[in-house]
């Protein structure tokens, strides 16, 4: 397992994922603003892991506020505002908001207690979410591995492994489990433009685990499906609507369309917490728009005219009708459409 995030005396220690695969560099975050900045810059990322980070963010925030003003009429509203700032730092991933809200809910009955008591409670919640996520990943992997046939060529998109969760991963966890079961799978990793989470992170994780994989550019998937080298796709999710529409890293929708045309299975793997029952369909999922320079540059090097207008949505929404199955820790939901009620 990769030690991606851990509390230390000075604050929170995280693996800076923007430096991978070339440097395993750790950052020490001492204030909540350090964490929100790290989240926005993708130093720490992945929907399930952001849920853990959200609770740790409340823990850091209480420490910041206690050094400023501990009056009851000031402290609680300030903490709520701080929590909202954490939750909105990546608006599409629902797990981040859930982690923040869970920490706040645990603290609220202790409002007449000291800031130290609040901080201890937030830390306990963060550890609970971390432990639970590791267990959820194991169950998702077990449930999803049933779908993987021996000798299958599997394409995965973005990064859904130990860098994105507190366990072995969701979609990548399924791949790990299938490899452990000696199913002789062939893993294809697409680069995942524009930030290259596939080539930088997923390929790094798989090599680290000794799981053979082949890296492809994002526009090669259709060709390899046509050649019958890719037999299915498994991806993660950042938010799933009540009808099963799924928001995931930009490019996911295109892969689902390709699978539909080639009559290949398209699987989504995510914990139940990623299901947002408050929204009916994917049209209600907020899509984060990121810095245009992520498009104009690669690893800091310009690849386009300076200042050219860019569209840079970080996520897209795959309709439930294109999803073969959604794998959670509870069960595998089969069928062309889903209604989670």
Secondary structure, 3 states (H helix, E strand, C coil): CCCCEEEECCEEEEECHHHCCCCCCEEEECCHHHHHHHHHCCCCCCHHHHHHHHHHHHHHHHHHHHCCCCCHHHHHHHHHHHHHHHHHHHCCCHHHHHHHHHHHHHHHCCCCCCHHHHHHHHHHHHHHHHHHHHHHHHHHHHHHHCCCCCCCEEEECCCCCCCCCCCCCCHHHHHHHHHHCCCCCEEEEECCCCCCHHHHHHHHHHHHHCCCEEEECHHHHHHHHHCCCCCEEEECCCEECCCCCEEEECCHHHHHHHHHHHCCEEEEECCHHHECCCCCCHHHCCCCECCCHHHHEECCEECCCCCCCCCCECEEEECHHHCCEEECCCCEEECCCCCCC
